[in-house]
Amino acid sequence: MRARSLVLGSVLVVGALLLSGCAAGAGSGVGSDAGSDADGDVGHGYTNLPTSGIPDYQLGGAYRPADDVTIVERDSTAHPASGRYSICYVNGFQTQPEDAAMWKERYPDAILRNDDGKPVSDPGWPDEMLLDTSSASARASIVHVLTRSITRCGDRGFDAVEFDNLDSWTRSHGALTRAGNLALAKSLVDVAHEHGLAAGQKNTPQLGSAGKRDTGFDFVVAEECMTYDECGAYTKAYGQRVIDVEYSDDSDGPWSDVCASDSRPAMTILRDRDLVARGSEAYVFEHC
């Protein structure tokens, strides 16, 4: 969430007209050991994130990845990258700007509201409303809505899904709790697994091992864990199944210093802040 593009909603509603695989995991260029990982979990019916490779983070618009890229994340409105392990982005704990009217009209009780009854927005992203994870009934409504996106991810041939804004309780002025967010996360992870998708934790290093142990997440996508000295919290919980996205406008030193660091996850990349598509003037993509 730290740097998801302001233009993400409007750009990705259109989606990318790319060919998808026939089934979840079918088009992956890495690993065919469905449902297995280094911890010995076998037979779950999904393919976990590989423990090595070169990821690309394409939330600002889908484009053909470089030949050496093996893992690609795109929005749920896009199609997976052919021949790569593909991760589907779903905003799990806040509303997408283009969906605000739908939530207000059809699921008003699933939106977190202040004492005056007005929706609570993310202070850094005011066009996103926080979803209410404080009650079982509200969480059930959220799962009902997001199951559509998760199902679409599986039907289009993605291998995995990551749920953004897991840490929304930290921006709720005390109205939400960690326990409520983890309860929703567990339900979303269960739906992902039922649809043949691995499930990724997004940021939230303060969870330690709880995200994997209590919720069932399979891997993590972190933003700027090197910049914020948080990578150890993720690698301790998930081992090598960590993707770190650093941003070019937040780098204090040369990229080579990041790559030389023993504390960085193996799958660490550098992207531009708005995650624009390749060919744009502001496009940045580097990997170690």
N, C-alpha and C positions, 0 to 999 in steps of 0.2 A: 504493500500500500504506500510505502514511502515515496514512490516515484511513478505510480501508474499514470499514464498520460492523460492530460485534461481532454484530449480529443479522442480518447479511446472509444467512447460510446458512439459518437457520430461516424467515426471512420469504420468501425467494425460491424455496424448493423448491416452494411452491405455485404460483408464477408469477402472471402477470397474464392474465386471460381477455379479451384484446383481439384484435381482428382483425389478422392479419398480411397482408403483401403476397403476391403469388403467386410471386414469384421474387426473387432477390437484386437489389436496386436497383430493383425494379419499382414500389415504392410511394414512392420518394423524391420529396420536394417540391423538391429542388435538384439541378440538373445531370443531364444524360442522356448525358454524354460518357464512356461506359464505357471504363475502362482508360486514360484520358488525364489528364495533369496538367501543371502549369506547367513542369515540367522536360522535357516532350516525350515522356514514356513513353506509348506508344499501343498499343492492341490486346491488353491483358492480360486482358480479359474481366471486369473489375471496375471499380466506380466509386470513385475516391479521395475522401477527405474534402474537402468544399468549402473554398475558401480564405477564405470569409467566412460569417457566419451567427450565430445565437444557439443555443448548446448547452444542454442540460439533462442532469444526471448523476443518474440514477434508480436507483442500486444498492440503496437501502434499501427499495424497493417501487415498482412501476410505477404511474403515474397519468397522467391526461390532461394533456399539456403545454399551457402557455399558447399562445395563438394565434400569438404572434410567434416562438416557438421553432421552429427549422428542423433541429436536430440533437439526437437523443436517444440516450443510452446506457443500456442495461438489461442485466440478468443473462441468461446463456444459457438459464436456465429460463423466462424471460418471452418475450413476443412483441414484435416491433418496433412502434414507434409509427407508425400509419398516416399516410402523407403526409409523413413526415420522413426525413431521412438517419439511418439507424439503426445504432448500434454495439452489438455484442454483447460482454459481459464474460466472459472465461475466465481462471481462475486457472491460469496456465501453468507455474509453477515451485514451487508449494506446493499442499498438499491442502486442499480445502474441508472444514470440520468434519463435514458430513453424509456425506462420502465416505471418511472415515478407515478405517472397517471394511473397505470394499471394497479399498482399497489394501493394507491389512495382510494380508488374506486371499488376494487374487488376484495382487497385484504387490508382494510384500514386498521384492524386490531393487531396486525403483525408489525406495524410501524411503531417504533419507540417514540413516546410523546412526553413533553414537559408538563409542568403543573397547569399550564394554560391550554393543554390539549393540542399544542402545535408539534409537528414532527421535529425530532432532534436530528440535526445534520452533523456530518463530520466537520469539525472546525477547519481542517485542511482542505476538504473537498466538499464545499457547501452544496453542491448539486447532488450529493448522495445522502440519503436518509439512513439512519441506523435501524436495523431490524431488531425487534423486541425478543430477546432470548430468555426473558425472565419467567415465562410460564409455559407449561406443557402444551397448552392449546395454541399459543402463538407460534411455538416451535413447530408444531404439526402443520400449521398453515405455511410456514416458510419451507419446510421439507416438501410439501405438496407442490409448491410453485417451482422450486429448484429441481425437483425430480424431472421436470420437462427438459431442462437444460442438460442435466446429467445423462438422461436417456438419449438426447441428441448427440452428445459427445460419443457415447457408445455406438450408436447407430452409424455415425459417420466414420468410425474406424479409429478413433483415438485410443491410445493405450492407457492413459491416466488422466486424472483431473486434479487441479489444485484449487483450493477454496480460499479466496482472498478475504482479508479483514477479520481474521480469527481474533485479533486483539482489539476488536471494537469496544469491548467493555472498558478499556483504558481511556476511551474518549467519550464516555457516556455520562460523565459527571456523577458517577456512583450509582446510576440507575440500573446498570447491568453488572453481572458478576462473572468471574472466571468460570464458575461452576455451570452457569447457564449457557455460556458460549461453548464449553466443552460438551455439554449435553447435546446441543445442536450439532456440533462437529461430529460426534459419534454417530448420530442419525444420518448425516450426510455421507460419512465414510461408509456406513453400511449400505446405503443406496448405491454408491459408486461401485463397491465390491459386487453387489448383486447384478450390476450391469457390465461386469467384466473389466472394470477399470481399477488400477491402483489409485490410491488417494494421497495427495500431497499436502502437508502442512505449509502454511505461508507465514514466514517471519515468526514472531512470538517466542524469542529465545528464553523468556522467563518460565516457560513450561517445563524446561529441562527434559526429562524422559517421559513426562506425563502425556504428551501428545501421542507418542507411539504406544505407551503402555495402556493408557486409559481410553484412548479414542480410536486407536487402530490405524493411524496414519502410517504410510509405508515409506515416505521420503519427505524431504523438505526443500522448498524453494525460498531462499533467503535473499533479501535485498541489502547490499552493502554491509555484510557481516564483517568484512575486513575493515571498512571505515569505522564501524562502531565497536570493533573488538568483540564480536559476538560469535564468531565461527565455532569456537570450541564447544559452546552449548549445543550446537547442532550436530557436530561430528561425534560428540560423546553419545548422543541419542541415536543417530542414524548412520554412523560410520561413514562410508564413502558415498552413501546415497544423499548427497547434498549438492544442490546447485546454488551458486552464489552469483548474483548479478550486481556488479559495481557500476557506478555511473560516472561518466567522464567529467561532469561539472563539479564533482565532489572529491576528486582525486588530488591529494596533496603532493604526490611525487610521481615519478615516471611509472608507467605500467610495468616495466621490467622489475621494479622493486616488489610489486604485488606478486608477480609470478615467482620471484625468488624466495618469497616468504614460506617458511615451514608451516605456518599456521593457516594458510589458505586451504580451502577445500580443493580437491583435484579439479573439479569442474567449476572453475571460476571464469567469468567473462566480463568484458567491459562493454557497456552500451551507452548510447546517448539518453538523456533524461526523458525525452518524449517517445522513445522507442520507435522512431520513424522508419519507414521502409527503405531498403537499400535503393540508392539512386537519388535520395533526397540529400540536399546540401548538408543537413545537420546529422546525417547518419554516421554512427560510430559502432564498430564491432571489432573487438579484439579478443583473443583467448590465449591462455598460457600453453 
